[in-house]
Amino acid sequence: MRNTMRTLYILILFTISLTCCSKNNSENKEILFTDYMEWWKYYNNEIHLSSNFQALGSEENEISKKQFLDSLKTGNYLPIKHHSKTNTYYLQKNKSNDESITSTIKQVTEIQLFNLSWEGKEIPEFNFTDLSGNNYTKENTKNKTVLLKTYYTNCQACNKEMPELNKFVAEKNSPNVIFLSLALDDEKKLKNYLKNKHYKYHFVPDQEEFIRTKLESDIFPTHFVIENGIIRKVVNDASELIVYMKNK
């Protein structure tokens, strides 16, 4: 009798454990996207790959951010927001037949991998002189935070975000933070374009070689957060930059 009761008790515990496991595994239901726009809306509203998110694999096992992005770059997975864990994304098998979804996730992930590859590295040696004649080097900015933005005058995205950045510069208002914009344009063109813009960044002309060769960057804008000569964060959007700086 005692053995029978013990066996029954074990079976009950086993059944409960199966129920719990089943509940946990179905916690995040598969999300299916009917078309590209539905997926893009979800991605824009829910997914921020530039953030310091907790990364989970397709089995909801913890992985590194780089492993997560490497998996996304294959196009075989989509990033999905965890429904109960804050700032956590997991990999879901990409079952979409829409090639534009696969193509876009590959492209955005490649950009994020490039940005991530810079984080923790030293900024290349630089010697910038802005339009007002101020000089900036790794040595004289060593104890400051440098927010470096890539720019050119005809870049719509670069100019569109400047009002938001102007507001942030005014709010920050710290002598320990330097706001620099490296431009492709020559001094004459840059001065002529900016004379009525009232942008609060310090603009440095003729920086195509540094941007493309030293930073290996061809996405405009790209923002580099530099502290004591070390690149701490790289993003492509003013809002992402501001969120990072405010959460530091």
C-alpha positions as a LaTeX table, in Angstrom:
\begin{tabular}{lrrr}
\hline
Residue & $x$ (\AA) & $y$ (\AA) & $z$ (\AA) \\
\hline
Met1 & 0.00 & 0.00 & 0.00 \\
Arg2 & 2.79 & 2.38 & 0.94 \\
Asn3 & 4.60 & 1.68 & $-2.36$ \\
Thr4 & 1.36 & 2.23 & $-4.30$ \\
Met5 & 0.80 & 5.61 & $-2.60$ \\
Arg6 & 4.42 & 6.60 & $-3.23$ \\
Thr7 & 4.08 & 5.70 & $-6.93$ \\
Leu8 & 0.83 & 7.67 & $-7.16$ \\
Tyr9 & 2.48 & 10.68 & $-5.48$ \\
Ile10 & 5.39 & 10.59 & $-7.95$ \\
Leu11 & 2.95 & 10.40 & $-10.88$ \\
Ile12 & 1.06 & 13.43 & $-9.56$ \\
Leu13 & 4.28 & 15.43 & $-9.21$ \\
Phe14 & 5.36 & 14.37 & $-12.69$ \\
Thr15 & 2.00 & 15.45 & $-14.15$ \\
Ile16 & 2.23 & 18.83 & $-12.40$ \\
Ser17 & 5.75 & 19.35 & $-13.68$ \\
Leu18 & 4.64 & 18.54 & $-17.24$ \\
Thr19 & 1.79 & 21.02 & $-16.93$ \\
Cys20 & 4.14 & 23.72 & $-15.67$ \\
Cys21 & 6.63 & 23.06 & $-18.42$ \\
Ser22 & 3.90 & 23.14 & $-21.02$ \\
Lys23 & 2.66 & 26.45 & $-19.68$ \\
Asn24 & 6.15 & 27.96 & $-19.75$ \\
Asn25 & 6.86 & 26.74 & $-23.27$ \\
Ser26 & 3.63 & 28.18 & $-24.64$ \\
Glu27 & 4.17 & 31.41 & $-22.77$ \\
Asn28 & 5.36 & 33.11 & $-25.94$ \\
Lys29 & 3.03 & 32.14 & $-28.75$ \\
Glu30 & 4.28 & 32.09 & $-32.30$ \\
Ile31 & 3.58 & 35.36 & $-34.09$ \\
Leu32 & 2.73 & 35.06 & $-37.76$ \\
Phe33 & 2.92 & 38.06 & $-40.07$ \\
Thr34 & 0.59 & 38.20 & $-43.06$ \\
Asp35 & 2.63 & 40.72 & $-45.03$ \\
Tyr36 & 5.67 & 42.95 & $-45.00$ \\
Met37 & 3.92 & 46.04 & $-43.60$ \\
Glu38 & 2.49 & 44.11 & $-40.67$ \\
Trp39 & 5.94 & 42.79 & $-39.81$ \\
Trp40 & 7.63 & 46.19 & $-40.31$ \\
Lys41 & 5.12 & 47.88 & $-38.01$ \\
Tyr42 & 5.78 & 45.26 & $-35.33$ \\
Tyr43 & 9.55 & 45.56 & $-35.78$ \\
Asn44 & 9.51 & 49.37 & $-35.53$ \\
Asn45 & 7.25 & 49.47 & $-32.48$ \\
Glu46 & 8.56 & 46.53 & $-30.49$ \\
Ile47 & 12.14 & 45.74 & $-31.49$ \\
His48 & 15.19 & 47.93 & $-30.77$ \\
Leu49 & 18.27 & 45.96 & $-31.72$ \\
Ser50 & 20.59 & 48.81 & $-30.77$ \\
Ser51 & 19.50 & 48.57 & $-27.11$ \\
Asn52 & 21.26 & 46.47 & $-24.50$ \\
Phe53 & 18.61 & 43.78 & $-24.59$ \\
Gln54 & 18.63 & 40.31 & $-23.05$ \\
Ala55 & 19.03 & 37.83 & $-25.91$ \\
Leu56 & 17.37 & 34.42 & $-25.96$ \\
Gly57 & 17.71 & 31.68 & $-28.55$ \\
Ser58 & 14.86 & 29.85 & $-30.26$ \\
Glu59 & 14.61 & 27.55 & $-27.22$ \\
Glu60 & 14.61 & 30.63 & $-24.95$ \\
Asn61 & 18.13 & 29.82 & $-23.77$ \\
Glu62 & 20.36 & 32.78 & $-22.90$ \\
Ile63 & 22.81 & 33.74 & $-25.64$ \\
Ser64 & 25.04 & 36.74 & $-26.32$ \\
Lys65 & 23.83 & 39.72 & $-28.30$ \\
Lys66 & 26.33 & 38.87 & $-31.04$ \\
Gln67 & 25.06 & 35.28 & $-31.25$ \\
Phe68 & 21.54 & 36.65 & $-31.49$ \\
Leu69 & 22.46 & 39.03 & $-34.32$ \\
Asp70 & 24.50 & 36.38 & $-36.12$ \\
Ser71 & 21.42 & 34.14 & $-36.13$ \\
Leu72 & 19.21 & 36.95 & $-37.43$ \\
Lys73 & 21.67 & 37.70 & $-40.22$ \\
Thr74 & 21.02 & 34.26 & $-41.74$ \\
Gly75 & 17.42 & 35.32 & $-42.42$ \\
Asn76 & 16.19 & 32.13 & $-40.78$ \\
Tyr77 & 14.86 & 33.88 & $-37.68$ \\
Leu78 & 12.87 & 36.92 & $-36.63$ \\
Pro79 & 13.37 & 38.89 & $-33.39$ \\
Ile80 & 10.32 & 38.69 & $-31.12$ \\
Lys81 & 9.69 & 40.62 & $-27.92$ \\
His82 & 9.28 & 38.46 & $-24.83$ \\
His83 & 5.80 & 39.01 & $-23.44$ \\
Ser84 & 6.76 & 38.90 & $-19.73$ \\
Lys85 & 10.49 & 39.71 & $-19.50$ \\
Thr86 & 11.52 & 43.34 & $-19.73$ \\
Asn87 & 13.81 & 44.32 & $-22.61$ \\
Thr88 & 14.16 & 40.70 & $-23.74$ \\
Tyr89 & 13.97 & 39.34 & $-27.28$ \\
Tyr90 & 13.98 & 35.76 & $-28.50$ \\
Leu91 & 14.49 & 34.12 & $-31.88$ \\
Gln92 & 11.46 & 32.80 & $-33.74$ \\
Lys93 & 11.80 & 30.68 & $-36.86$ \\
Asn94 & 11.10 & 32.79 & $-39.94$ \\
Lys95 & 8.21 & 31.05 & $-41.69$ \\
Ser96 & 7.30 & 33.97 & $-43.90$ \\
Asn97 & 7.16 & 33.50 & $-47.65$ \\
Asp98 & 7.69 & 37.24 & $-48.11$ \\
Glu99 & 11.27 & 37.63 & $-49.31$ \\
Ser100 & 11.22 & 41.35 & $-48.45$ \\
Ile101 & 10.91 & 40.48 & $-44.74$ \\
Thr102 & 13.92 & 38.16 & $-44.95$ \\
Ser103 & 15.92 & 40.68 & $-46.98$ \\
Thr104 & 15.19 & 43.56 & $-44.61$ \\
Ile105 & 16.03 & 41.65 & $-41.44$ \\
Lys106 & 19.36 & 40.66 & $-43.02$ \\
Gln107 & 20.12 & 44.29 & $-43.90$ \\
Val108 & 19.20 & 45.84 & $-40.53$ \\
Thr109 & 21.08 & 43.09 & $-38.71$ \\
Glu110 & 24.22 & 43.68 & $-40.75$ \\
Ile111 & 24.15 & 47.32 & $-39.68$ \\
Gln112 & 23.69 & 46.35 & $-36.03$ \\
Leu113 & 26.60 & 43.90 & $-36.23$ \\
Phe114 & 28.80 & 46.65 & $-37.66$ \\
Asn115 & 27.81 & 48.98 & $-34.82$ \\
Leu116 & 28.38 & 46.30 & $-32.20$ \\
Ser117 & 31.82 & 45.50 & $-33.65$ \\
Trp118 & 33.03 & 49.01 & $-32.73$ \\
Glu119 & 31.83 & 48.99 & $-29.14$ \\
Gly120 & 34.71 & 48.67 & $-26.68$ \\
Lys121 & 37.35 & 49.61 & $-29.26$ \\
Glu122 & 39.56 & 52.69 & $-29.30$ \\
Ile123 & 38.59 & 55.48 & $-31.63$ \\
Pro124 & 41.29 & 55.93 & $-34.32$ \\
Glu125 & 43.63 & 58.86 & $-33.81$ \\
Phe126 & 42.00 & 62.11 & $-34.92$ \\
Asn127 & 42.74 & 65.79 & $-35.31$ \\
Phe128 & 39.56 & 67.74 & $-36.10$ \\
Thr129 & 39.12 & 71.48 & $-36.57$ \\
Asp130 & 35.53 & 72.72 & $-36.62$ \\
Leu131 & 34.13 & 75.67 & $-38.59$ \\
Ser132 & 34.88 & 78.02 & $-35.67$ \\
Gly133 & 38.54 & 77.00 & $-35.51$ \\
Asn134 & 38.28 & 74.80 & $-32.41$ \\
Asn135 & 40.64 & 71.83 & $-32.42$ \\
Tyr136 & 39.84 & 68.35 & $-31.08$ \\
Thr137 & 42.23 & 65.43 & $-30.60$ \\
Lys138 & 42.19 & 62.21 & $-28.59$ \\
Glu139 & 44.51 & 63.90 & $-26.11$ \\
Asn140 & 42.55 & 67.09 & $-25.44$ \\
Thr141 & 39.21 & 65.23 & $-25.24$ \\
Lys142 & 40.54 & 62.39 & $-23.07$ \\
Asn143 & 38.46 & 63.20 & $-19.99$ \\
Lys144 & 35.33 & 64.13 & $-21.90$ \\
Thr145 & 32.48 & 62.37 & $-23.65$ \\
Val146 & 32.50 & 62.97 & $-27.40$ \\
Leu147 & 29.30 & 62.43 & $-29.34$ \\
Leu148 & 30.39 & 62.02 & $-32.94$ \\
Lys149 & 27.87 & 62.18 & $-35.77$ \\
Thr150 & 28.51 & 61.46 & $-39.47$ \\
Tyr151 & 26.83 & 63.95 & $-41.78$ \\
Tyr152 & 26.53 & 65.51 & $-45.22$ \\
Thr153 & 24.38 & 68.47 & $-46.22$ \\
Asn154 & 22.05 & 66.60 & $-48.60$ \\
Cys155 & 21.35 & 63.81 & $-46.11$ \\
Gln156 & 17.65 & 64.12 & $-45.30$ \\
Ala157 & 17.82 & 61.80 & $-42.29$ \\
Cys158 & 20.82 & 63.74 & $-40.91$ \\
Asn159 & 18.99 & 67.06 & $-41.09$ \\
Lys160 & 15.62 & 65.73 & $-40.00$ \\
Glu161 & 16.97 & 64.64 & $-36.61$ \\
Met162 & 18.83 & 67.90 & $-35.87$ \\
Pro163 & 15.93 & 69.64 & $-34.03$ \\
Glu164 & 15.78 & 66.67 & $-31.65$ \\
Leu165 & 19.56 & 66.80 & $-31.21$ \\
Asn166 & 19.47 & 70.57 & $-30.69$ \\
Lys167 & 17.05 & 70.07 & $-27.84$ \\
Phe168 & 19.25 & 67.38 & $-26.32$ \\
Val169 & 22.38 & 69.56 & $-26.57$ \\
Ala170 & 20.52 & 72.37 & $-24.77$ \\
Glu171 & 19.32 & 70.00 & $-22.05$ \\
Lys172 & 22.74 & 68.38 & $-21.57$ \\
Asn173 & 24.60 & 71.70 & $-21.47$ \\
Ser174 & 27.75 & 70.17 & $-20.00$ \\
Pro175 & 31.36 & 71.22 & $-20.62$ \\
Asn176 & 32.30 & 67.55 & $-20.34$ \\
Val177 & 30.25 & 66.57 & $-23.39$ \\
Ile178 & 31.37 & 67.56 & $-26.88$ \\
Phe179 & 28.96 & 67.37 & $-29.81$ \\
Leu180 & 30.83 & 66.94 & $-33.09$ \\
Ser181 & 29.46 & 66.36 & $-36.57$ \\
Leu182 & 31.92 & 65.08 & $-39.17$ \\
Ala183 & 30.81 & 66.20 & $-42.62$ \\
Leu184 & 31.70 & 64.99 & $-46.10$ \\
Asp185 & 31.25 & 68.52 & $-47.48$ \\
Asp186 & 34.03 & 71.07 & $-47.91$ \\
Glu187 & 34.20 & 74.15 & $-45.70$ \\
Lys188 & 32.61 & 76.58 & $-48.17$ \\
Lys189 & 29.61 & 74.39 & $-48.95$ \\
Leu190 & 29.12 & 73.48 & $-45.29$ \\
Lys191 & 29.24 & 77.08 & $-44.08$ \\
Asn192 & 26.85 & 78.23 & $-46.78$ \\
Tyr193 & 24.37 & 75.46 & $-45.99$ \\
Leu194 & 24.49 & 75.92 & $-42.23$ \\
Lys195 & 24.40 & 79.72 & $-42.01$ \\
Asn196 & 20.63 & 79.81 & $-41.33$ \\
Lys197 & 20.24 & 76.42 & $-39.68$ \\
His198 & 21.26 & 77.20 & $-36.09$ \\
Tyr199 & 22.43 & 73.66 & $-35.42$ \\
Lys200 & 24.11 & 73.28 & $-32.04$ \\
Tyr201 & 26.66 & 70.65 & $-33.06$ \\
His202 & 30.22 & 71.67 & $-33.94$ \\
Phe203 & 30.73 & 70.82 & $-37.63$ \\
Val204 & 34.02 & 69.57 & $-39.06$ \\
Pro205 & 34.33 & 69.77 & $-42.89$ \\
Asp206 & 36.19 & 67.47 & $-45.32$ \\
Gln207 & 36.01 & 64.29 & $-43.26$ \\
Glu208 & 35.18 & 61.75 & $-45.97$ \\
Glu209 & 38.51 & 59.93 & $-45.60$ \\
Phe210 & 38.20 & 59.61 & $-41.82$ \\
Ile211 & 34.56 & 58.47 & $-42.01$ \\
Arg212 & 35.01 & 55.94 & $-44.80$ \\
Thr213 & 38.57 & 54.75 & $-44.09$ \\
Lys214 & 39.08 & 55.08 & $-40.34$ \\
Leu215 & 35.50 & 54.49 & $-39.16$ \\
Glu216 & 34.67 & 52.28 & $-42.16$ \\
Ser217 & 31.20 & 53.82 & $-42.11$ \\
Asp218 & 28.86 & 54.45 & $-45.02$ \\
Ile219 & 25.56 & 54.82 & $-43.12$ \\
Phe220 & 24.42 & 58.40 & $-42.56$ \\
Pro221 & 23.85 & 59.39 & $-39.88$ \\
Thr222 & 25.87 & 57.19 & $-37.54$ \\
His223 & 26.44 & 58.30 & $-33.95$ \\
Phe224 & 29.53 & 57.23 & $-31.96$ \\
Val225 & 29.63 & 57.71 & $-28.18$ \\
Ile226 & 33.28 & 58.04 & $-27.12$ \\
Glu227 & 34.52 & 58.11 & $-23.52$ \\
Asn228 & 38.23 & 58.43 & $-22.74$ \\
Gly229 & 39.02 & 57.43 & $-26.30$ \\
Ile230 & 36.89 & 54.27 & $-26.18$ \\
Ile231 & 33.79 & 53.82 & $-28.34$ \\
Arg232 & 31.02 & 52.83 & $-25.95$ \\
Lys233 & 27.99 & 52.89 & $-28.22$ \\
Val234 & 27.16 & 53.18 & $-31.92$ \\
Val235 & 23.64 & 53.92 & $-33.18$ \\
Asn236 & 22.04 & 55.35 & $-36.32$ \\
Asp237 & 19.24 & 57.43 & $-34.89$ \\
Ala238 & 19.08 & 60.49 & $-32.62$ \\
Ser239 & 16.34 & 58.98 & $-30.44$ \\
Glu240 & 18.45 & 55.87 & $-29.82$ \\
Leu241 & 21.43 & 58.05 & $-28.92$ \\
Ile242 & 19.41 & 60.15 & $-26.49$ \\
Val243 & 17.87 & 57.10 & $-24.79$ \\
Tyr244 & 21.32 & 55.58 & $-24.34$ \\
Met245 & 22.79 & 58.78 & $-22.89$ \\
Lys246 & 19.88 & 59.26 & $-20.50$ \\
Asn247 & 20.07 & 55.66 & $-19.29$ \\
Lys248 & 23.83 & 55.69 & $-18.76$ \\
\hline
\end{tabular}
